Amino acid sequence: MIKYETISFLNGKLTLFKQNDQIVCVSLADDGVSEFLNDFPEYELEQQVLPETSLFRAYAAGEKIDFSRIKIGYLKSTAFQREVWQALNTCHELLTYEQFAKKINHPTAVRAVATAIGKNPIPIINACHHILPKSGGVGKYRYGTDIKKKLLVLENLLEK
């Protein structure tokens, strides 16, 4: 059973999914439950108040939050994806995909690293929004470039 809670977040919504004591998914979709069930149809969901949502409310209010203290887990992934996602969890700076691939000792696997980043099921906690294209700008983001910019501004990594 996966427990979930949806809250208002940065003029949109955030849905947090938890199994046992681990966060397993964060969705910024308008309908996070549908998105989750699309990716993980084999799981049953139960709506519940999750204490971790208070951290996301504080984060949206501009407080600096140490998300590394949240226990996370992955419902499905390859060993390579887990490696990339765990490295995102400790990424506190802006890097290009190439710089990030080098940092995690996969300098020749930039495309594979980028693909894994794009499939990150735990955005914000695993800071995929910190990875930018070397061509400039903020690049693509599953939930749109506007939300990616808002996250970076919140963390003082991008000017308004």
C-alpha positions, 0 to 999 in steps of 0.5 A, a space after each residue: 500500500 502506498 500512502 499519498 497526500 496532495 498539497 498546494 505548491 507554487 501555484 500548482 500541486 505537489 503529491 507525495 507518495 510514501 511506502 512504509 517509511 520511505 518517500 517513493 515518488 514526488 509529483 508536480 502534476 495537476 493530477 499526481 495520482 493519475 501520473 503515479 498510477 500511469 507509471 506504477 499501475 500495480 500499486 494501491 493507493 491510500 490518501 493520508 496526511 504525511 508529515 513530510 509535506 510540511 517540509 515542502 510547504 516550508 520549502 515553497 515559503 523560501 525556507 532552506 530545507 535539508 531534504 537529505 534527511 528524508 528516507 527515499 526508496 525506488 519502486 522500480 529502477 536499474 542500478 544505473 538509474 539509482 546511482 544517478 538519482 542518489 547522486 542528484 540527492 547530494 547535488 547542491 549546485 548547478 551543473 551541466 549534464 556533461 559536468 554532472 556525468 563527469 562528477 559521477 564518473 560516467 564522462 562518456 555516458 552523458 546521454 544515458 545520465 540525461 535519460 536517467 535524470 529525466 526519469 527521476 521519480 523524486 524531483 526536488 529531493 533528488 535535485 534534477 532541476 539543478 542540471 542544465 544544458 550546456 547550451 544555456 537556459 534552464 532546459 527541459 523539465 517534466 513539469 515545464 520550464 516555469 516550475 523549474 525556474 521557480 525551484 531554482 529561484 527558491 534556492 537562490 540558484 537563479 535570479 528572478 
